[in-house]
Amino acid sequence: MDDKARMKELEAENKALKAQVGELQKRIQELEAEQKSAANRARAQKLLRRLEKHGLAFGSDEERETEVSRLAKLNDEAFAATEAAYDRALPKRSAEAEKPAKASAKEEDDPPMRSDAGVRPLAIDDKKLSLEDRLKSGFRAAHDARRARLAGATSDQD
């Protein structure tokens, strides 16, 4: 009787722990979604500030907030495309208008920093091979090595 009661108690505890783990995983997913949403919103606000510096004006704060929300909802690829489209569509400032801005803001004179330090990576085949492909290539290499070894041994005897 004691073992059965202990077993039921452990099963109940196990179920409770599984439920708790499920709730925690759901909470982690919610927090990650909130974090991504905040990052997207910050990225959208940064783009709009840049657009406003180039002369794009919004009629009201409500219109601006609507645009921030729309941009924040875009996935990374769509946002990059939108950003590129805005960059192409914005009129380039004249050289006269840029001179005072460059005198006051030195960071615009600095070249953009690159995370890769301008070094191109080596060409590496990144495709994943299936187990069958890896076995074939391994067996082929072993077979070729054995044939070369046997061919070398027969040529030494001649």
N, C-alpha and C positions, 0 to 999 in steps of 0.2 A: 504494500500500500504506500509505503513511504517513497519508494522509487517512482511510482506513478504520479504521486502528488508533486514530487520534485520535478518530474518531466513536464507536467502541465504548467508548473510555475515557470520553468525555463522557456517553454514555448511561448507563454504569454509575454515574458520579458523580451524574447526575441522579436515577437510581433511588434511590441511597443518600440523597440530600438529601430526596427526597419521602418516603421512609420515616421519616427523622428529623423532618420537619415533622409527619407523621402522629402520631408518638410524642409530640412536644411538644404538639400540639393535644389529644391524649388526656390528657396530664398536666395541662394547663390546665383541662380539664373536670373532672378529679378534684379539683383544688385549689379550683375554684369550688364544687363540690358539698360539699367539706369545710367551706368558709367558710360556705355557706348552712346547713349542718347545725349548725355552731357557733353561728351567729346564732339559729337556731330553738331550740336548746337553752338559750341564755341567755335568750331571750324566755320560754320555758316555766318556767325557774327563777324568773324575776322574777314571773311570775303566781303560782306556788306560794308564794313568800315573802309576797306580798300576801294570798293566801288564808289562810296560816298566821297572819298578823297579825289577820285577822278571826275567828280561832278554829277554822279547819279543821285537824284533827290527823290525821297519818298514823300508823298502828300501828308502823311500823318504817321504817328508812332504805331498806329494800328496796322497800317499797310506794311511798315517795316517789320513788325512782329510777325505778320502773316508770311512775309517772304522768308524770315528766319526759320519759321516752322516748316515751310515747304522745303527749304534747302536741307534742314536737319533730318527730314524724313527720307532723303535720297540715300541710296546705297553708295559705297565708295566710288564705284565706276561711274555712276550717273553724276555724282557730285564733281568728279574730276572733269567730266565732259562739260558740265555746266560752267565750271570755273574757266575752262579753256575757251568756251564760247563767249563768256563775258570779257575775257582778256582780249580776244580778237575784235569784239564789237566796240570796245571802249576806244574813243578817239585818243590818239597819242597827244600828249601835251607838247606845246611848242617849246623850243629850246629856251626862249625868253622866260617862260613860266617855270621851267625847271631850275634855272640858275639860282634863284633865291632859296628854293627848297633844298638844293644840294648844299648850299653854303651853311644852312642851319642843321642839316641832318647828315652827319658823316657816315652813318651806317649804310646809306644808299650808295655811297662810293665804293664800299667794300664788295668784293665779289661774293656771290652766294657760297656758303659753306657746303661742302659735299661730304657725305658720310663715307664714300668709297675712296676718298683722297685722289680721285682721278685715275685710279688703277683699274684696268679692266681685268676681270677674273679669268683664270685659266679655263679653257674649254673642257668641260667635264660632262660626260654623258650621264645625265641625271635620271634617265628612265629606269623604272623598276622592272626587273626581269622576274618572270615567274619561276617557280621552283624547277619546272621542266626545262626552261631555257638555261638556268644556271647549271643544272646537272648535265645538259647536253654539252655546254661549253667546257665544263670541267672534265668530262669524259673525253671530249675531243682533244683537249690539251694533253691529258695523260696518254692517250693513244698516240698522238703525234710525237710526244717525248719518247715513248717506248720504241716507236718505229725509227726515230732518229738514233736512239741508242743501239738498236739492233743493226741498223745500217752502218753505224760507226764500227761496231764490233766485227761485222763481216768484211768491211774494207780493210781493217787492221790485219785480218788473217790472210788476205790476198798477197 
